[in-house]
């Protein structure tokens, strides 16, 4: 457990610090996408919503996200984890963010993380 009580529960990894409270919690006009849809037809700087699991911490603010269609690297700053909650690799989450598609790097830069279960 890290400062503020937030942690990512994966036996091999332990990251994130506390997240700041607040932010919008209503509906979104951005449809839920799958990893496969994003990788196949996503555009750079596209706003995205993904539902699945954070399956590994890859160092610093870098994680791997997975759904039933595949995996994608994601960048999650410590402040985006829910305060006082541990997010485990088995928990479903919804990520809101921006798809970054470049020549050498493809990832989702997370702006909001919601624990679904």
N, C-alpha and C positions, 0 to 999 in steps of 0.2 A: 504494500500500500504506500502510495506516495503522498506528498503534501496535499492537504485538502481532502484526502480520502478517495481519490479517483485512481483507478488502476485498470490495466488491461490484463485479464486473467488468462494467461497462457503459460503452461509450465516452463517453457523455454525462454519466455520473454517477460519483461516488466517495464512498461514505459510511463506514460503520461501523468501530468500533474492535474490539479483541479481546474475545472471549467468555470467560467463566469456565468452566473444565472442571467436569465432574461432572454429576449428575442421573440420573434413571431412564432406562434404555435398553431395557426389556422391552416386552412386548405391551401394547396398549391396548384397553379395552372400548368406546372411542369409535369408531364406524364411520367410514370414509373417506366424505366427502361431496364433491359437486361444487359449484362456485360457483353454478351455476343452482339446484340443490336448496336451497342455503343462502339465496339471494336470494328464492326462491319461498315457502319454508315454514320458514325458520329462525326460532328464537325468541331474543329478547334474553337475553343471558347464557348461551346454550347452548354447551357444550363442543364443539369441532369439530376435525376432522382433514381437511386438504386436501393433495392431491398435484398438483404442477404446477411452474410456474416463477415466479420473481420477475422481472418483465419491466422494471421501472423503479424508480429511486429518485426520490421526489417531494419530497425535502427533509427534513432531520432524520431522525426515525425512521419516516417515512412512505414506503411502497412500494406498487407495484401488483403483485398476484399474478394469474396467469392459469392456467386449465386449458382443456381442450377445450370446455368449456361456457360460459366467460365470464371476466370480470375482476372483481376486488374490491380495494378499498383495504385494506392491512394495516399494522399498526403493529408494528415490530420494533426492540426496543432493541438497542444494540450488543453487549451481553453475550450475546445469544441466537445470534449468528453463531458458527460453529465456530472455535475458536482456531487460528491459523496457516493457515487455508484461505481462498482466494478463492472467493466464490460468484458464478458468472457467470449472465447472463441465459439462457443455453442449458442450464443444469444443472437437473435435476429435484430438487425438494425436497419434504419433507413438513413441513407446519406444524401444530402443535398449539396451540390457543388458545381464546379466548372470542369468540363472535359478539356484536358490539355493534350493536343495531338500534334506531335512534332516528328521530325525525321529520326531523332535519336531517343525520344522519350514520349511515352503515352501514359497518362495517369489522370486521376480525378483529384482535383484540389477541393477538399471538403470544407464547406462553409457552415454546415450544421449536421449534427449527428443526433438521431432519435432512437432510443432503445424501444423495440417493438414488443418484447416479451420479458 
